[in-house]
Amino acid sequence: MKATIEFDDDLYRQLKTAAAQRGAKIKELVAEGVRLVLRGADTQTKSRRIKLPAVKSRKPGTLRLTNKMIAEYEADLDSEDGE
């Protein structure tokens, strides 16, 4: 099926560039974008509500996070979601 879609000039230039970089046609890129939007509408994710401060500092005004601390915090959030 054919459809006419109007884009502003800047958006169309970006679309044309992105399609060229992927080696795809503009219509293929537009169709892919529409599929992503429609798929997202079916599977909207539940947003998480976090309590602030998410990470407490021992010394107010400073905070030194390590990757381990971040991973532990994310694991705690994931375990709360599974309850």
C-alpha positions as CSV (number, residue, x, y, z in Angstrom):
1,M,0.0,0.0,0.0
2,K,1.2,3.5,-0.8
3,A,0.9,6.4,1.6
4,T,2.0,10.0,1.4
5,I,3.9,11.3,4.5
6,E,5.1,14.8,5.0
7,F,8.3,15.5,6.9
8,D,9.9,18.8,7.7
9,D,13.1,19.3,5.7
10,D,15.6,18.7,8.6
11,L,13.9,15.4,9.6
12,Y,13.8,14.2,6.0
13,R,17.6,14.9,5.6
14,Q,18.2,12.9,8.8
15,L,16.0,10.1,7.5
16,K,17.7,10.1,4.2
17,T,21.2,10.0,5.8
18,A,20.2,7.2,8.2
19,A,18.8,5.1,5.4
20,A,22.0,5.6,3.3
21,Q,24.2,4.6,6.2
22,R,22.2,1.4,6.7
23,G,22.1,0.7,3.0
24,A,18.3,0.8,3.1
25,K,15.6,2.6,1.3
26,I,13.8,5.4,3.1
27,K,10.5,3.5,2.9
28,E,12.2,0.5,4.6
29,L,13.4,2.7,7.4
30,V,10.0,4.4,7.9
31,A,8.3,1.0,8.0
32,E,10.8,-0.3,10.6
33,G,10.1,2.8,12.7
34,V,6.4,2.4,12.5
35,R,6.7,-1.3,13.5
36,L,8.8,-0.3,16.5
37,V,6.3,2.3,17.6
38,L,3.4,-0.2,17.3
39,R,5.3,-3.0,19.1
40,G,6.1,-0.5,21.9
41,A,2.4,0.4,22.2
42,D,1.6,-3.3,22.9
43,T,4.4,-3.9,25.4
44,Q,4.7,-0.7,27.4
45,T,6.9,-1.2,30.3
46,K,5.8,-0.4,33.8
47,S,7.8,2.5,35.2
48,R,9.5,2.0,38.5
49,R,9.1,4.5,41.3
50,I,12.3,5.1,43.1
51,K,12.8,6.6,46.5
52,L,15.2,9.5,46.8
53,P,18.0,9.5,47.6
54,A,18.5,6.3,45.8
55,V,22.0,6.0,47.1
56,K,23.0,7.5,50.4
57,S,26.4,9.2,50.9
58,R,28.3,8.8,54.1
59,K,29.5,12.4,53.8
60,P,26.8,14.8,52.5
61,G,27.8,16.6,49.3
62,T,30.1,13.7,48.2
63,L,29.3,10.4,46.7
64,R,31.7,7.8,45.3
65,L,30.0,5.0,43.5
66,T,31.7,1.9,42.3
67,N,30.4,-0.5,39.6
68,K,29.9,-3.0,42.4
69,M,27.7,-0.6,44.3
70,I,25.6,0.2,41.2
71,A,25.2,-3.5,40.4
72,E,24.1,-4.3,44.0
73,Y,21.6,-1.4,43.9
74,E,20.2,-2.7,40.5
75,A,19.9,-6.2,41.9
76,D,17.9,-4.9,44.9
77,L,15.5,-3.1,42.5
78,D,15.1,-6.2,40.4
79,S,14.4,-8.3,43.5
80,E,11.7,-5.8,44.6
81,D,10.1,-6.1,41.2
82,G,10.0,-9.9,41.5
83,E,8.1,-9.9,44.8
